[in-house]
Amino acid sequence: MDFTVSDVHDLTEIRLSGRMTFTDHNAFRSVIAAMDRPAGHRVVFDLSDLEFVDSTGLGVFFIAHDTARRKDLRLAMQGARDQVHRVFRAANLHGIFPVSA
């Protein structure tokens, strides 16, 4: 998994690409660190280039959700497609935070 972080005013976009698997668990700590923003800030994960996510990958999105809740951030996911979208729907992530295609 690779990621980039872009900030524009009150929005942080975190673009994930490649495959998100167990081996990326430690690398995701850097993604969580990028969420160190003031309360009310909006954080959007752009998943349009993410090709695959396994159960560990799902787990780190729950960590991101908990982090956002503790810091009072507005978290959303966008661009999930194919396998990633199916896994998110199966795990009911769209019921926890916004996930748009």
N, C-alpha and C positions, 0 to 999 in steps of 0.2 A: 504494500500500500504506500502510495505517495500522497502528500497533501500540500496545499498552499493556503496561506491566510491573507485575505485582503480586508482592509478597513476603509470604510467610507462613512464619515460622521458617526451616526449612532448604529451602524450596521457592521458586523464582522461576518464575512463569508469564508467558510472553510470548505475548500474543494478537495474531495477525496477521489483518488483514481487507482485503478488496478484491482487487486484482489485483497480483501480484508479477511485475514485468517488468524489463527492462534498465534502465529509468529509475530503479528503486528501489535499484540497486546501492550508491550512496553513502549513501542513507538507512539501509541495513542496517548501516552502521558503528555507528549508535546502538544497534541491537539487539545487536550484538556487545559493545559497551561495557556493556550491561546484564548481560552474562554475567560481569562482573568480580566473582566470588564466591569464597569460600574452597574449598579442596579438599574433595571429598565432597559439596558442595552439589548439590541436584537442580534442573535447569532443564528445564521442559516448555514446548514450543511448542504453543499451542492454535491449531489450524488450522481450526476449525469455521466461521469467518467468512471464510476465504480462498477466493476464488472461482476463481482462475486462477494458475498459475505457469508461467513459460517456462523455457528452458534456463539463462538467467542466474540466475533464482530458485533453480533446483536447485543451481547453483554456490555460491550464498551459504549454502545449507544444508550443503554440504561444508565451507565456511569455519567455520560454527558448530560442526560436528563436530570439526574440527581444533582449534578454540579450546577446546572442552570437554575434549578429550583432553589438551592441553597443561596446562590448569589442573586436571586431575583432577576434572572435574565429571561428574555423571550426567545425560546428555541423553536426552530422549524427545520424540516428536511424538505429538499426539493430535488426534482430530477431523477428520482429512483425509477429504474427501468428494468425490464426483463427479470432475471433471477433475484436481484436485490429487491425489486418491488414485490415479487411473490413472497419472498421470505418475510419482508416487513408486514405484509397483509396477514400471513399465517401466524406471525407472532403478535398480531394486534397492536403494533406500534402506532398505527394511525389513531388508535383510541387514546394514546398517551400524549402525543404531540402531533402537530400538523405534519403530514407527509403528502406532498403533491408530486404528481408525475411531471 
